Amino acid sequence: METSTTSQETDIPDSNRIAPLSEEDKDAIRFNAFGTSAGFFVNGYMYNINSVLLTMFTDIFPSVGQDVVVQTAVGVSMLYGVMFGLLVFGVIADHFGRKKGLIMCSCLVLLGNLLGVAMNGTSHVGTIWMMCIAQGVAGLGMGGEYTCNIPNTMEDSEQVNPVTRGRRVAMLSLCLERTGNFAPLLVQLLLVGVACRNAYLGTASNCNWNVVARLSFGIVTIPVIIVLIFRTRMKDSVMFKKDQLRRGRRYDGLDLFVILRHFMPKTIGVVTLYFLVDWINYSQGTFGNLILQHVIGVSLFKSIWLVLVEGVAWIIWTAFIAAFIVDKLGRRKTGMFGWLWLGSTQLINTGFFYQFKAKPIAWIIWSTFVAGFQNFVYICAYLVPAEAFPTRIRATMYGISVSLGVMGAIVGTTTFPSIWLRWSGGIEQTNSGLRKTMWFYAGMEFLGLFLCMLFVPEYSHRSLAGEDTRFVELRRRHCARFATKWGVTQQDLECEDLRNYTLKGLVQKLLFNANFLDYRRLYMASLCRSEKILLKTQMEYIANLPIDYKDLTLFSSLWSKYKMGKIGYQQFVKNSEEMGYYDIVKEMEMFYSEKKKDDNGLILDEHVLLPDHLDDSENNK
């Protein structure tokens, strides 16, 4: 049975609660909210800056219109930057802090914009390639925007109200980014009206493309600078600061093992969800103006204002609708609703392709209606990667998961013109080839519906603080099991130089040295010490505790029911929930009572030996 109780926050043990927010923390959350929303507005602007420019270049320069490589480069250069930015800044955000990462992100976006303004070359093709470099640099910062901003906002929203956490995060990220997506169209509409008013498909008449291209980058530089200055006032979330006090800045093999052992089904859900929706959205968005021109035949100026009207009429405000229902309907059901209607409306759009084409206004209205349902898919894709992983590695895993998803955008944008051309006969892009491509996209959308139903975890109304507790306890139990299995002794636990035994050293011993088994045993002893497991008897006791972990995906639930049976599954769920509320204080009293002696006759002090995640006296000050 899927857990979605609103009472979980009140059920968290006092030892695992985060201290009430101070006035300083409340001010920081307000500053963080503005910095997040402004940053995602700029992100939205940057994502759509190339769509009009690509259409303009193909209109003005016939060689660009026939060069699939250049078209693809314009479409994917920013996405490559985003993918690498997600990976790099995920680690930075978890290691150095969200705020430092955000400042670096804004600096990279600013640098990319300045390069866009200064783009130049010996020919128009060289200028376009320099624009691609500028987009790639800005993309690094844009990718970091997700891994630094969304985890921080998610943790702030947990503090504000866990029940409406999804809505708050969506309003500050997805909704503002969607609004920003149409900001460059408004800017470029004015620029094209001034510099390229008479530019039609295949016509270069009276078009000063330099003005449109350079000012498209130059105008957004102003809000980027404002965001950069404002971010000096932002702060890391309370949850993140508490977690850093608990763990320091050190990762170990247990983190990797727990992720691989217990988190794979929902990681599959996160990656495939993002992969498919990015493939569909970015490929159709990048070439959206070209599609519009092929289907109904309009000028560059008219194609821009038509897309702008589509956004204002339907696409922008459906993101706000999705934000208001995502907590009530749940992450999985909201995503399934989006995939179902996206696929169904795409089928209708494709089936009545030529009827819509004969009536351009019908094509415009219906295609706008189809695109709006992407927001119900995207809101799930934004929230789940940040909720599915603990604070300890939230940004890192968010970056890894979403970067793999962004590969879908790169693959889709790279292959879209080639697929369209191939299904058009290989000579030129035709409407019949476009229709076949749309059939293919409808199939992908129904595949997305199936995968969303099975692999997307449901975190609505679940406390992230409780999930952090479950992860920490899961680490302890696996640590004790490995230590027992590999023969860790009391003498090993008392070894003074355990800090010298690291995961890096373990890998080196495995590859190059015969003393691997001894090193592995002492490495596990070092992990036991980091978990405050200092007695062999305690280690053996913890090793026998259950490690059942319910990852909240439908696939795992169905598989566990099939494998364990009804009664076994009920016990599995019970063990999983209790692990988040396990009373470690009683366990510590059992082994470290104030007058208890260990095997060597030494008096142990209970308070000193309490695990870091229990001793909140300093963290809550």
C-alpha positions, -999 to 999 in steps of 0.1 A, spaced: 0 0 0 14 34 -11 21 57 18 10 93 14 0 103 49 0 139 59 8 130 95 43 117 88 59 150 97 43 149 132 54 112 136 91 120 132 110 113 164 121 144 183 158 134 178 154 136 140 134 169 138 150 200 125 149 229 150 122 256 145 132 283 121 147 314 135 139 349 121 172 348 103 164 315 86 129 328 76 146 359 59 170 336 42 142 314 28 125 345 14 158 356 -3 163 321 -16 128 321 -31 135 353 -51 169 341 -62 154 308 -73 125 323 -93 147 350 -109 173 324 -119 148 301 -135 132 329 -154 166 336 -169 171 299 -176 138 298 -194 149 328 -216 182 312 -225 166 279 -235 144 295 -262 169 321 -274 181 298 -303 147 288 -318 141 321 -336 177 326 -344 179 292 -361 148 300 -381 162 333 -391 195 319 -402 178 292 -423 156 319 -439 185 342 -447 213 317 -456 202 288 -479 233 269 -470 222 268 -434 188 256 -444 205 226 -462 231 219 -435 218 195 -409 250 196 -389 248 234 -384 211 232 -375 218 204 -350 248 223 -335 226 254 -328 200 231 -312 223 210 -289 252 232 -280 234 246 -250 222 212 -240 257 198 -239 266 225 -215 235 218 -194 244 181 -192 280 187 -180 268 215 -157 244 191 -140 272 166 -133 298 191 -121 276 214 -100 258 185 -84 290 175 -67 299 212 -60 265 218 -44 268 188 -20 304 194 -12 309 232 -10 273 243 -6 243 254 -27 250 291 -25 286 289 -38 274 268 -66 247 293 -76 271 322 -77 294 302 -100 264 293 -122 253 329 -126 289 339 -136 290 312 -163 256 323 -177 269 359 -177 301 349 -196 280 329 -221 258 359 -228 288 382 -233 303 357 -257 270 357 -276 270 395 -279 306 394 -292 302 364 -316 321 369 -348 337 349 -376 351 351 -411 317 341 -425 282 337 -412 289 300 -406 318 309 -383 296 334 -365 270 307 -359 296 283 -345 308 310 -321 272 315 -310 271 277 -303 302 281 -281 285 309 -262 254 288 -257 276 259 -244 293 281 -218 259 295 -206 245 260 -206 271 250 -179 256 275 -156 221 267 -166 227 230 -157 241 240 -124 209 260 -118 190 228 -113 214 209 -91 221 239 -68 187 256 -68 160 229 -68 175 208 -39 179 240 -19 144 251 -27 131 216 -19 148 217 15 135 252 22 99 241 12 102 211 36 108 236 64 79 259 53 52 231 49 58 195 38 22 192 26 26 219 0 62 213 -8 56 203 -44 35 233 -52 61 258 -38 90 242 -56 71 241 -89 59 277 -86 95 289 -80 111 267 -107 89 252 -135 63 280 -136 89 308 -137 110 289 -163 79 284 -184 72 321 -182 108 329 -191 106 305 -222 84 331 -239 104 362 -229 129 359 -257 100 357 -282 87 390 -270 122 405 -273 129 390 -307 95 399 -320 104 436 -314 139 431 -328 126 413 -360 100 440 -364 127 466 -365 155 447 -383 139 420 -403 103 430 -408 101 417 -444 121 385 -440 101 355 -454 110 319 -458 140 317 -481 142 355 -484 169 378 -471 152 410 -479 161 439 -456 171 418 -427 199 429 -404 204 396 -386 233 409 -365 210 432 -346 186 404 -338 213 379 -328 235 401 -307 207 420 -289 189 387 -281 219 379 -259 227 414 -248 193 423 -233 192 393 -210 226 403 -196 209 429 -173 187 404 -154 217 380 -151 238 406 -134 209 414 -110 204 377 -101 242 374 -95 242 404 -71 212 391 -53 226 357 -48 252 370 -25 224 373 0 211 337 -5 220 310 21 222 272 22 191 255 35 188 246 72 185 209 62 217 210 42 237 228 69 225 203 95 234 174 73 269 189 67 275 191 104 265 155 107 286 140 78 312 167 70 322 168 34 332 131 31 315 105 10 322 68 14 314 34 -2 282 30 18 265 58 -1 273 42 -34 262 7 -22 229 19 -7 221 38 -40 229 8 -61 211 -17 -38 179 2 -29 174 32 -52 177 17 -87 140 14 -96 132 50 -88 165 61 -105 153 44 -136 120 63 -133 137 96 -129 161 91 -158 136 77 -183 110 103 -174 134 131 -181 149 113 -212 117 110 -230 101 143 -221 133 162 -230 136 143 -263 101 153 -272 101 189 -259 135 202 -270 134 186 -305 100 199 -313 107 233 -296 140 239 -313 125 232 -347 90 246 -338 92 276 -360 104 256 -390 75 232 -384 51 261 -383 65 275 -416 63 241 -434 27 234 -423 10 268 -427 37 290 -445 42 323 -426 68 350 -424 95 350 -397 78 378 -379 44 361 -379 58 328 -368 73 344 -337 41 362 -326 20 330 -333 43 310 -309 41 339 -284 3 339 -285 3 301 -281 24 305 -249 2 332 -234 -30 315 -244 -24 281 -229 12 268 -223 23 292 -195 -7 290 -173 -11 252 -175 22 251 -156 5 269 -127 -25 245 -129 -1 216 -126 16 232 -96 -17 235 -78 -27 199 -83 6 181 -79 4 178 -41 -33 168 -41 -32 144 -70 3 131 -63 35 130 -84 28 98 -102 -8 105 -111 0 140 -122 28 126 -145 5 98 -158 -22 124 -166 3 144 -186 16 115 -205 -19 101 -213 -32 134 -227 1 143 -244 0 110 -263 -37 110 -270 -37 146 -284 -6 139 -304 -24 109 -320 -53 132 -329 -30 159 -342 -12 134 -364 -43 115 -376 -60 148 -387 -27 163 -400 -39 174 -434 -73 186 -422 -55 208 -397 -30 219 -423 -59 230 -446 -71 253 -418 -41 270 -402 -60 285 -373 -71 249 -363 -35 237 -365 -23 266 -342 -51 261 -317 -48 223 -315 -9 222 -314 -10 247 -286 -34 225 -267 -11 195 -272 20 213 -260 3 225 -228 2 189 -214 40 187 -212 38 208 -180 20 180 -162 49 157 -171 76 182 -164 64 191 -129 69 155 -120 103 154 -136 114 185 -117 102 174 -82 109 136 -80 147 137 -85 151 161 -56 127 141 -34 139 106 -42 174 110 -27 186 121 8 201 155 16 235 138 20 237 132 -18 206 150 -31 223 175 -55 248 149 -67 222 123 -76 199 150 -90 227 160 -113 235 124 -124 199 115 -129 188 146 -148 220 148 -169 212 113 -182 177 126 -189 191 156 -208 208 132 -231 173 126 -244 171 163 -254 205 160 -272 195 127 -289 161 141 -299 174 175 -312 203 157 -330 181 132 -347 149 152 -354 160 169 -387 176 136 -399 145 116 -391 123 142 -407 145 142 -438 148 104 -440 110 98 -437 106 126 -464 125 105 -489 160 119 -482 159 148 -506 141 176 -487 120 179 -455 83 174 -465 49 174 -447 45 136 -452 79 130 -435 68 154 -406 36 134 -402 55 101 -399 78 117 -373 47 128 -353 35 91 -353 68 81 -338 66 108 -311 31 97 -301 45 62 -295 72 76 -273 46 94 -252 26 63 -245 59 46 -236 64 74 -211 29 68 -196 38 31 -190 72 39 -174 58 67 -153 32 43 -139 57 17 -129 89 36 -119 80 70 -106 80 71 -68 52 88 -48 66 114 -24 36 136 -19 30 145 18 61 125 28 86 142 51 121 146 36 135 147 71 120 112 77 135 100 44 169 113 56 165 93 88 157 62 69 188 66 47 211 71 77 197 40 94 200 20 63 237 30 61 243 19 97 227 -15 92 246 -23 60 278 -11 76 273 -35 106 264 -63 82 295 -59 61 317 -54 92 304 -87 107 307 -105 74 343 -94 69 355 -102 104 359 -68 120 371 -73 156 370 -52 187 407 -44 183 400 -32 147 373 -8 161 397 6 185 425 11 160 439 47 162 447 52 125 413 43 110 410 77 92 438 66 69 416 39 54 395 53 25 375 42 -4 402 54 -28 428 33 -9 404 3 -10 402 5 -48 439 8 -51 445 -23 -29 420 -42 -50 438 -34 -82 474 -33 -73 481 -50 -39 477 -84 -22 467 -70 12 432 -62 0 414 -83 26 431 -68 56 426 -33 42 389 -40 35 384 -51 71 399 -20 85 381 2 60 348 -13 73 360 -6 109 366 30 99 330 32 86 317 17 118 335 44 138 320 71 115 286 56 124 295 55 161 295 17 162 323 12 187 315 -22 202 315 -56 185 284 -66 204 266 -36 192 278 -42 156 265 -78 157 231 -65 171 227 -39 144 237 -64 117 206 -85 126 182 -56 122 160 -58 90 171 -38 60 138 -37 42 134 -5 22 103 4 3 112 28 -25 76 39 -32 76 28 -69 47 6 -82 71 -17 -99 89 -25 -66 56 -29 -48 43 -54 -73 75 -73 -74 78 -75 -36 42 -87 -33 48 -114 -59 81 -125 -43 70 -123 -6 33 -129 -7 7 -108 10 18 -114 46 55 -111 39 49 -79 20 30 -64 49 59 -71 72 83 -57 46 64 -24 45 62 -23 83 100 -29 87 106 -2 61 85 24 79 99 15 113 134 20 101 127 57 97 115 59 134 139 34 149 147 45 185 185 45 185 186 62 219 174 30 235 200 10 215 227 33 228 215 29 264 216 -9 259 253 -8 250 266 25 264 249 29 297 267 53 320 282 26 341 286 -1 315 320 -15 309 333 -29 276 353 -61 272 385 -43 283 369 -30 315 368 6 302 340 29 314 320 43 284 304 77 283 269 75 267 267 112 256 301 112 239 293 81 219 259 92 207 257 91 168 259 125 152 224 123 138 210 118 173 230 145 192 213 176 180 222 198 209 247 217 189 230 216 155 198 231 168 213 261 184 
